[in-house]
Amino acid sequence: MTNTIRLTMAQALTRFMARQMTVIDGEKLPIFGGVWAIFGHGNVAGVGEALYQLRDELPTYRAHNEQGMAHAAIGFAKASFRRRFMAATSSIGPGATNMVTAAALAHVNRLPVLFLPGDVFANRAPDPVLQQVESFGDGTVSANDCFRPVSRYFDRITRPEQIIPALHRAMQVLTDPADCGPVTLSLCQDVQAEAFDYPETFFKERVWTPRRPQPDAGELDSAVAALKAAKKPVIIAGGGVLYSEAAATLKAFAETHGIPVMETNAGKSSLPHDHPLNMGSVGVTGSSASNLLAEQADVVLAVGSRLQDFTTGSWALFKADGVRIIGLNAQAFDAGKHRALPLVADAKAGLEALEARLGNWKSPDAWVSTAHSARADWLKAAKAVTDPTNTLPSDAHVIGAVHRARGSGATLVCASGGLPGELHKLWPSGAPGSYHMEYGFSTMGYEIAGGLGVKLAKPDADVIVMLGDGSYMMLNSEIATSVMLGQKLTIVVLDNRGFGCINRLQMATGGANFNNLLKDAKHEVMPEIDFAAHAASMGAVARKVASIAELERALKEAEADTKTSVIVIDTDPLISTDAGGHWWDVAVPEVSERPSVNKARADYEKNRRMQHLVN
């Protein structure tokens, strides 16, 4: 007879979570780093009480915004290379829907997080309960159905015993290298409090270790043949290199075979910035070195990349006749994109399998020489735009100052606006994972909360968050959370008085300056926002600086601060780095009364002819 223990569904949920483990560098650790919670009537009595009982085993963190706490959970998972993750629980209604944006972020970026929103009463006795979304034609709908398209796995728990299969399925998804992403378990609030006799075996400790799928023999044959025939091969390193912990394997592979490496935003820091085969960023925000080589490449080995449009220059970057892509990816959906030769495997396992078969093959010396020359030219161009200035600084000038003050040993966090493009090109990254960019969903407001998650995952790291005033205004409340938790961040706010990046895009597509910069938006009075005073009001050490020289001094002073520091500097909204880069497909109106739009449309049609529309 199976031994059982009588628990509420919520108690069973939290007890199960506390028993899931992993092993990292020989140390056994809880795979859940904790639970972020903002309690409301949909989760305080059930999940809240269950978390209280296990507060010493399964830490609960309080945040100020549901989207922010979910961003922190995602930042933790990304900084942990998906080896550990967190959960986030909310009440029903706005608490739940506040997390949907974060779920989409995790879904796009293939990052694990467990969402535990409260839901309506399964018994429907009090319908409509407070905050319930009613459908006139479907009695089963709730606000949590918004999570369905942005979850890898979704389940609604309407009976207490349903949590048993649901949690097993959840863990499979959260730890799977191919299907990894957000899981939503929608918890009906009455069911959270209902008891069931759960088998004790359900709570037995389990250790989860990474699965490393090996390549298919036929796919491996095709990939090896393509590489051996290549005269101008390149490697694109995506986020899968980091999640597979394959950075050292990639480095050895590139060195052995003389293949230049270029990095996506998710894959940046796969190779140290100063490695001679690191050509830097690729694509729309690419370095001149990477894009020069990509345009000539006859074989592109894409490792752990989903090949989004910024990486491929909207599929116009690869220009050589007959260019072949080898898609080395754990997810077959990604591996086969753009008629690639798929090599469905773990990044590390796939590179090792290729290495075993390539023998002494190397790319031609002339190709490596071209790469080294292109890299040297790019480094000169990058230095020119990041050197100090006495004028109103650009984003690039600020990036240069941050790096000079704190170095590549810092972990840099960013997500949206003009900074991702400039940082992708210009930030000299160090160790794997030291560059933390959320550019899959490019979510304004991720930066500070995500940085907090990074700090929780890497408590000894020097975590620097860079963001614009637009992102700061979207979501800044987790500054107070970082102070409350004693998790020190250094936050650099670049105030260009509006949405400078999208204003530049508006101008580039022939549009008028309209509704992006504050001065171009409808207003009676221009806002004068004191970001330093605002940050100080939340408990941070705050400084406003007037120059690049002052910024460098403030960054060095902030190293001695014992709590989160916020440094604010005014920047120019119109300047971006001209060097490097590539066309990006942003549709321009086909009909307009404005000559600038018509000219932009003509340029657009010309550039579209470069696209390789093959799927």
Beta strands, then each sheet from edge to edge (+ up, - down):
strand 1: 4-8
strand 2: 20-24
strand 3: 27-30
strand 4: 32-37
strand 5: 60-62
strand 6: 85-90
strand 7: 113-119
strand 8: 153-157
strand 9: 182-188
strand 10: 195-199
strand 11: 206-207
strand 12: 233-237
strand 13: 261-263
strand 14: 278-281
strand 15: 299-303
strand 16: 324-329
strand 17: 341-344
strand 18: 411-414
strand 19: 435-437
strand 20: 463-468
strand 21: 490-495
strand 22: 541-545
strand 23: 565-570
sheet 1: 1+ 10-
sheet 2: 3+ 2- 11-
sheet 3: 5+ 4+ 6+ 7+ 9+ 8+
sheet 4: 14+ 13+ 12+ 15+ 16+ 17+
sheet 5: 19+ 18+ 20+ 21+ 23+ 22+
end
